[in-house]
C-alpha cells in the first residue's frame, strides 16, 4: 500500500490496527477543556486549548494508534512554527507532505493525510473563516446540527462525525440539545467505545478491550 492508497473517508479509530496556542479553549458552555488522550502533556495541552488541533487529531485517527493520531497536531505545530487553518491551507502541498513524512512521522500515510488535513483547513477557511470551533458554537447549534456540519467536512464520514460529536460532549464542554442521541452509541455514558471515552491510561485500556471484543464478535458472526 502506498501513501496515496488511503481513500476511505469513513475509516476511524475503530479501524485501529496497532495500536502554545492563544486559543482559550472555551466552548459554548464557557468552560475550559482538559483532554488526556496522547499521554504527552504538551500534545494534550494543545488539544485542550485549540479546537483546530482536536479536529485535525480526529481526522488523523485512522490506521494508526489513537495516541499517534492525536499527537499529530503538536508535531505539525512544531514543524510549521504556526498552527491555524489559513496557514495550513496555504502551505505548499509537497512541503506539507514532507513535513508529515519527517521522522517521527505525523501519520503512517503522510501523502494522503497531508492532503486531507489541507483540504479540511481549506474548507474551514472557505466556510467558517478558519474557526474550527464555529462548527459547534456558531448559532448555538443542537447536536443534530453539529453532526450535519461535521459530516460536511472532508474526511468525516458518519461514524467519525458521531465519535467527534461524542468527544465534544463528553470532554469538550459541548452541551447542545440532543448531542448524546445524535452521536448514537458513542454518546452513551460509560460506553468506552471510542476516543471520546479516554480520560486516562485505564480508560484507554478499556476502550481497546471493547474494540477487540467487537471485532471478535464481528468475525465470529461472519463465520457462522
Wavefront OBJ file of the C-alpha trace (Angstrom):
o trace
v 0.000 0.000 0.000
v 1.379 3.452 -0.883
v 0.854 6.803 0.785
v -1.947 7.540 -1.638
v -3.811 4.261 -1.181
v -5.792 5.522 1.822
v -9.126 6.549 0.357
v -11.919 5.511 2.732
v -13.267 8.624 4.485
v -15.207 6.514 6.947
v -12.159 4.797 8.482
v -11.951 5.794 12.151
v -10.209 4.742 15.296
v -12.390 1.606 15.100
v -10.055 0.522 12.279
v -7.053 0.597 14.617
v -4.514 -1.979 13.540
v -1.754 -1.104 16.117
v -2.430 0.362 18.124
v 1.288 27.435 22.969
v -1.873 28.293 21.343
v -3.516 31.597 22.109
v -6.938 29.986 21.909
v -8.512 29.856 25.352
v -10.192 26.524 24.778
v -13.566 27.886 25.848
v -16.665 26.230 24.449
v -20.236 27.414 24.148
v -20.727 26.399 27.782
v -17.970 28.761 28.915
v -15.890 26.024 30.499
v -12.240 25.235 29.838
v -11.469 21.856 28.323
v -8.878 19.413 29.567
v -8.378 16.293 27.495
v -5.991 13.414 28.165
v -5.584 11.314 25.041
v -1.954 11.091 23.944
v -0.022 10.585 27.165
v 2.108 13.591 26.184
v 1.432 16.706 28.267
v 2.293 19.195 25.517
v 0.239 17.396 22.880
v -2.741 17.091 25.215
v -2.447 20.760 26.158
v -2.688 21.758 22.509
v -5.742 19.542 22.053
v -7.315 21.123 25.124
v -6.622 24.703 24.078
v -7.034 24.651 20.312
v -10.228 23.310 18.690
v -8.435 23.005 15.326
v -5.932 20.630 16.897
v -8.727 18.424 18.232
v -10.460 18.398 14.844
v -7.267 17.520 12.970
v -6.457 14.833 15.520
v -9.837 13.260 14.834
v -9.211 13.397 11.099
v -5.846 11.667 11.545
v -7.409 8.946 13.712
v -7.398 6.120 11.212
v -4.955 3.294 10.536
v -2.724 4.397 13.446
v -2.990 4.211 17.234
v -5.188 6.897 18.744
v -2.273 8.359 20.675
v -0.280 8.795 17.464
v -3.187 10.412 15.641
v -3.959 12.960 18.326
v -0.262 13.756 18.864
v -0.114 14.718 15.175
v -1.311 18.324 15.584
v 1.505 19.052 18.058
v 4.076 17.726 15.575
v 2.532 19.872 12.842
v 2.647 22.967 15.008
v 6.259 22.369 15.997
v 7.329 21.991 12.373
v 5.251 24.795 10.886
v 6.020 27.239 13.678
v 2.383 28.271 13.468
v -0.933 26.479 13.761
v -4.052 27.865 12.150
v -6.325 26.864 9.299
v -5.193 29.687 6.989
v -1.503 28.791 7.327
v -2.069 25.083 6.715
v -4.444 25.682 3.803
v -1.909 27.978 2.111
v 1.154 25.778 2.692
v 2.827 24.379 -0.403
v 1.358 20.858 -0.738
v 4.606 18.992 -1.377
v 6.281 20.780 1.510
v 3.393 19.773 3.762
v 3.802 16.139 2.714
v 7.495 16.303 3.635
v 6.559 17.825 6.973
v 4.201 14.898 7.610
v 6.856 12.405 6.477
v 9.685 13.755 8.659
v 10.517 11.319 11.462
v 8.718 10.853 13.743
v 6.053 10.923 11.058
v 2.724 12.623 11.679
v 0.957 9.608 10.146
v 1.863 6.311 8.550
v 0.355 7.603 5.266
v 1.864 11.108 5.032
v 0.902 11.759 1.412
v -2.776 11.018 1.805
v -3.204 12.521 5.248
v -1.337 15.745 4.493
v -3.755 16.275 1.617
v -6.747 15.539 3.807
v -5.622 17.910 6.534
v -5.034 20.641 3.970
v -8.464 20.061 2.422
v -10.065 20.210 5.855
v -8.331 23.500 6.630
v -9.330 24.957 3.257
v -12.957 24.083 3.968
v -12.717 25.773 7.370
v -11.273 28.882 5.707
v -13.921 28.937 2.988
v -16.951 28.134 5.121
v -16.083 29.080 8.716
v -13.494 31.891 8.463
v -10.880 29.394 9.608
v -12.502 28.907 13.027
v -12.872 25.227 13.871
v -14.953 25.830 16.969
v -17.528 27.714 14.912
v -18.720 24.261 13.859
v -20.185 23.729 17.321
v -20.593 27.286 18.626
v -21.868 29.462 15.774
v -25.618 29.947 16.084
v -25.876 27.838 19.258
v -26.495 24.602 17.280
v -28.024 21.477 18.719
v -26.419 18.047 18.448
v -28.088 17.126 15.175
v -26.907 20.347 13.526
v -23.329 19.884 14.697
v -23.397 16.339 13.327
v -24.629 17.674 9.992
v -21.842 20.265 9.916
v -19.183 17.696 10.770
v -20.378 15.328 8.047
v -19.885 18.180 5.576
v -16.144 18.245 6.267
v -13.590 16.419 4.091
v -12.677 13.082 5.645
v -15.571 12.978 8.113
v -17.988 10.161 7.423
v -20.958 9.209 9.576
v -19.025 7.266 12.177
v -16.148 9.714 12.551
v -18.583 12.618 12.861
v -20.543 10.818 15.590
v -17.391 9.960 17.530
v -16.190 13.554 17.356
v -19.573 14.858 18.469
v -19.403 12.477 21.439
v -15.898 13.749 22.200
v -17.174 17.331 22.168
v -19.993 16.447 24.532
v -18.079 14.239 26.921
v -14.789 16.120 27.152
v -15.002 19.497 25.418
v -17.987 21.055 27.133
v -20.450 20.996 24.233
v -23.963 20.941 25.692
v -26.200 21.393 22.662
v -29.591 19.715 22.902
v -29.640 16.096 21.816
v -25.901 15.613 21.403
v -25.967 12.160 23.001
v -28.783 11.000 20.747
v -27.111 12.456 17.645
v -23.836 10.715 18.412
v -25.527 7.341 18.761
v -23.882 4.700 20.930
v -20.733 6.803 21.178
v -22.635 9.285 23.314
v -23.702 6.728 25.911
v -22.367 7.353 29.386
v -19.590 4.939 30.308
v -19.671 3.168 26.950
v -15.870 3.037 26.462
v -16.334 2.648 22.720
v -14.093 5.360 21.303
v -11.595 8.135 21.888
v -14.479 10.138 23.347
v -14.229 7.940 26.454
v -10.470 8.144 27.009
v -9.535 10.243 30.026
v -6.579 8.274 31.408
v -4.497 5.122 30.918
v -7.157 2.875 32.445
v -9.931 4.123 30.175
v -7.614 3.713 27.171
v -7.207 0.033 28.061
v -10.980 -0.351 28.458
v -11.630 1.238 25.062
v -9.122 -1.111 23.427
v -10.749 -4.111 25.111
v -14.181 -3.028 23.871
v -12.847 -2.702 20.333
v -11.180 -6.095 20.404
v -14.361 -7.730 21.679
v -16.441 -6.022 18.982
v -14.066 -7.151 16.250
v -14.031 -10.698 17.565
v -17.824 -10.775 17.616
v -17.947 -9.471 14.050
v -15.529 -12.169 12.844
v -17.451 -14.876 14.683
v -20.731 -13.726 13.128
v -19.165 -13.725 9.667
v -18.042 -17.340 10.095
v -21.414 -18.531 11.413
l 1 2 3 4 5 6 7 8 9 10 11 12 13 14 15 16 17 18 19
l 20 21 22 23 24 25 26 27 28 29 30 31 32 33 34 35 36 37 38 39 40 41 42 43 44 45 46 47 48 49 50 51 52 53 54 55 56 57 58 59 60 61 62 63 64 65 66 67 68 69 70 71 72 73 74 75 76 77 78 79 80 81 82 83 84 85 86 87 88 89 90 91 92 93 94 95 96 97 98 99 100 101 102 103 104 105 106 107 108 109 110 111 112 113 114 115 116 117 118 119 120 121 122 123 124 125 126 127 128 129 130 131 132 133 134 135 136 137 138 139 140 141 142 143 144 145 146 147 148 149 150 151 152 153 154 155 156 157 158 159 160 161 162 163 164 165 166 167 168 169 170 171 172 173 174 175 176 177 178 179 180 181 182 183 184 185 186 187 188 189 190 191 192 193 194 195 196 197 198 199 200 201 202 203 204 205 206 207 208 209 210 211 212 213 214 215 216 217 218 219 220 221 222 223 224
